[in-house]
Amino acid sequence: MRERVRRLLESRRFQQSITVVILFNAATLGVETSAEAVARYGTELHVADHVALYVFVAEILAKIYVYGWRFLRDAWNVFDLLIIGFSFLPTAGGLSVLRALRVLRALRLISVVPSLRRVVSALLTAIPGMTSIVVLLGLVLYVAAVMGTKLYGAAAPDYFGDLPTSLYTLFQVMTGDGWSEINRQLMESHPSSWIYFVVFVLICTFVVLNLFIAVVVSAMEEEARDDRSTLAELSALREEIRSLRESLGDDRRLVNSAHAASDGR
């Protein structure tokens, strides 16, 4: 019985069905944001939400039944368990805001779709390499914020009045949001301020942020390389098994021929 349930859980058709349920549940949760839709189809949406939740719970219980304590060894199983657990948090009274956490169920799509799992795994693998870049970015932001506060604090207090304000302004500049307007205002009293902004944008936007992308891409290439090596090993194992089966078949034929010859004598 347990083996039969395991084959069902690992079958492609079952995984596709769970994916459909996740997408359907995400769609119904999105529809619930419309007051008109809730007023007209509130009961149906409530029932659909609970049906999807029961399907997810049944899937997790089936996995626990099949894998036992090994269920908790898989990080993706723990991820699914936490996501579904959020759905059972109280949503009444002061904790009604937790009702919005039901939409986290849509994140289960990550654990179901293999390609999404690879992307997330690559991002997690890239975190150690990104730490140094984060430190570098923080250092550049801090130095630039101190310089900006001292240079332009009196001329533009709304943008560089104090250190926290300067940090926020430079973070906005780093994202490319309206930095030219800030610069043009400063150039009225400080004509050379464009040098400060251009150098900061070049360092942060075109150098440091591209380093983030390089680290992530490198991690994804590594993940893809590992997948290819795993597939190559599986292909080699299948080839060895096929060769063993052929050799065993030849041995059986030889044995049968020997038996037939001895019977003929």
GICOR-V595984 format. One record per residue. N is the residue number from 1. RES is the residue in one small letter. PSI is psi in whole degrees, 0 to 359 (NA if undefined). Layout:
BEGIN
n = [N N]
res = [RES RES]
psi = [PSI PSI]
END
This chain:
BEGIN
n = [1 2 3 4 5 6 7 8 9 10 11 12 13 14 15 16 17 18 19 20 21 22 23 24 25 26 27 28 29 30 31 32 33 34 35 36 37 38 39 40 41 42 43 44 45 46 47 48 49 50 51 52 53 54 55 56 57 58 59 60 61 62 63 64 65 66 67 68 69 70 71 72 73 74 75 76 77 78 79 80 81 82 83 84 85 86 87 88 89 90 91 92 93 94 95 96 97 98 99 100 101 102 103 104 105 106 107 108 109 110 111 112 113 114 115 116 117 118 119 120 121 122 123 124 125 126 127 128 129 130 131 132 133 134 135 136 137 138 139 140 141 142 143 144 145 146 147 148 149 150 151 152 153 154 155 156 157 158 159 160 161 162 163 164 165 166 167 168 169 170 171 172 173 174 175 176 177 178 179 180 181 182 183 184 185 186 187 188 189 190 191 192 193 194 195 196 197 198 199 200 201 202 203 204 205 206 207 208 209 210 211 212 213 214 215 216 217 218 219 220 221 222 223 224 225 226 227 228 229 230 231 232 233 234 235 236 237 238 239 240 241 242 243 244 245 246 247 248 249 250 251 252 253 254 255 256 257 258 259 260 261 262 263 264 265]
res = [m r e r v r r l l e s r r f q q s i t v v i l f n a a t l g v e t s a e a v a r y g t e l h v a d h v a l y v f v a e i l a k i y v y g w r f l r d a w n v f d l l i i g f s f l p t a g g l s v l r a l r v l r a l r l i s v v p s l r r v v s a l l t a i p g m t s i v v l l g l v l y v a a v m g t k l y g a a a p d y f g d l p t s l y t l f q v m t g d g w s e i n r q l m e s h p s s w i y f v v f v l i c t f v v l n l f i a v v v s a m e e e a r d d r s t l a e l s a l r e e i r s l r e s l g d d r r l v n s a h a a s d g r]
psi = [314 321 323 318 322 316 323 315 325 358 151 322 321 318 320 322 318 321 318 318 319 314 320 317 320 322 318 323 325 321 328 346 348 120 324 317 321 320 327 321 29 315 314 318 321 316 316 321 316 324 315 319 318 325 316 319 318 321 315 318 322 320 319 321 320 313 343 225 341 341 321 349 340 118 327 326 319 320 312 319 318 318 315 326 328 332 342 6 148 137 20 161 223 347 17 337 335 344 328 340 352 332 345 341 332 335 346 341 331 317 343 321 118 321 322 323 320 320 313 319 320 320 318 323 329 349 314 320 335 344 314 323 322 318 316 316 318 322 316 317 317 313 315 323 318 316 316 321 318 324 319 10 320 324 326 74 335 335 327 30 322 178 311 318 320 320 317 317 316 329 319 317 321 326 354 14 102 24 332 326 318 317 318 324 319 328 342 326 337 87 333 7 340 330 316 313 318 316 317 315 319 317 310 308 317 349 296 314 327 333 321 312 319 318 317 316 319 318 321 323 320 317 317 323 319 320 318 321 322 317 322 319 319 319 319 318 318 321 319 318 318 319 319 319 320 317 321 322 319 319 319 319 320 317 316 321 319 317 320 320 318 324 326 327 NA]
END
